[in-house]
Amino acid sequence: MIIERTRAHWQALPPARQRLLAAGWLLVMLMAVYVLGRPLFNAWQESLRWRNLADQASTLPVSQRLTADDWGSLANATGLVLTAVAQNEASWQLRGRMERADALGSFIERATARGWHAQRWQIGKDAEGLLFELDLETYGKGAQK
């Protein structure tokens, strides 16, 4: 009954008015699809970002448990001389001397391959040569205990 009245009313309208109403309803439908579809699209994009982040996290090296002697041998292999080694929970503070400035970069690369990253580093110079300070931390802070 309602459909018949609506159809009769539609047919009684001039063709220009029918086209205008059809275009208006099409616009309303497109806007409704956009309003309803946008959150779904955003959720899909967010899930892709989390999946990519999980893939990147799985490629991080597993942190190896290292002792002060391990840091000393690693430093000697790269041309560094450690003067102070201190552990603070899951991080290490290293201080020492070096002959070449690029030796510290090589040391950091080797530490990174073992699952450690440089949180803070500093290079200085005194009368005897180059000095460095380096704070290293595991990628997963709880993994080192």
N, C-alpha and C positions, 0 to 999 in steps of 0.2 A: 504494500500500500504506500509506504513512504517512498520506496524506490520508484513506483509509478508516478507519484506526484513530482519527485525530483526530476525524473526524465521528461515529464511533460513541461515542467518549468524551463528546463535546459533547452528543449526544442523550441520553446516560445521566444527565446532570446535571439537577437540578431546575430548573424555569423561573426561579425567583428567582436561582439561582446563574448561569444563562446570562445574564440581564439584567445582573447585577453584573459578570461578566467582559466582556461586550460594552461596558459603560460604561467599564470600566478600559482596555480596548484602544483605545477611542475617545479617551480622555484621553491615552494614550501617543502615539497618532498625532497628535493636536493639538499636543502638546508637541514632537514631532519636527519637525512642519511649522514651528512657531515657531522652534526652534533652527536649522533649516536656512534658513528664510526671512529671519530677522532680518539676517544679514550682507548678503544681496542687497538688502534694503530700505535698509540704511544706505549701501551703495555707490551706490544710485540717488539717495538724498538728497544725498550728497556730490558726485556729478556735477552735480546741479542747482545746488548752491552754487557750484561752480567755473564753471559756465556763466553764472550771474548775475554773478559777479565779473568774468569776461571781458567781458560786456556793459557793465558799469560802467566797466571800464578803457578800452574802445573809445570811450566818450563823453568821456574827459578831453581837454582841448585839447592840441594839439601845441605843445611849448615852442619859442618863437621865440628866436633868437639876438639878444640885446640888448647894446648897448655902453653905456659910461658916458654918452655923449651921449643915447642913447635913454632911459635912466633919468632924466636931467635934464629932457628935454622932457616925459616922462610926469609927473614930479613937478610941473613948472610948470603943466601942464594941470589938475592937481587942487588947486593952491594950496599946494604944499610947496616949500620951498627947501632943496636939498641942500647940506650943508657938507662931506661926505666920502662918497666912493664907492670901494669896494674890491672887487675880484674875487678869489675864492678857489676855484680849480678851476671847478666847475659852480655856484657860489653867489655871491651878491653881498651885501655888507654896506653898508647905506645909513644915513647919519646926516644930520639936518637940523633945520629949524625949520618950524613951522606956526602959522597964526593960529587955525584952527578945529580942534577935536579930531576932527570927522567927516571931515576931509580925508584923514587916514591910511587910514580905512576905504575911502574912494573910490579911493585909490591902490592899495590891496591888491586891490580888486575888478578894477581895470584890469589889474593884474599877473597875476591869476588867469586872466583872459580870454586872456592871452598865454602861458599854460602855466607860470606860476610860482606858488609858494605861499609864504606867510610861515611860516618855520620858527620864528622868534622875533621878538618885537617888544616895545618898551618905550617908554613915554611918561613924560616928566618935565617939570619946570617950573623956570625960572630967572627972573632979574630981567627979562629981555627978552621972555619968552613961553614957548611950549610947545616942548619938544625931543622928538625921537623917534630911536630906533634900530631898524633893521629888517634881518633876515636873510632873504633870499629864495633859494629853491632850485627847480630844475626838478622836474617830476613824475617824470621818468625821469632819474636823475642822470647817466647816460652820454650823454644826447641832446644836450648842450650843447657838446661838444668839437669 
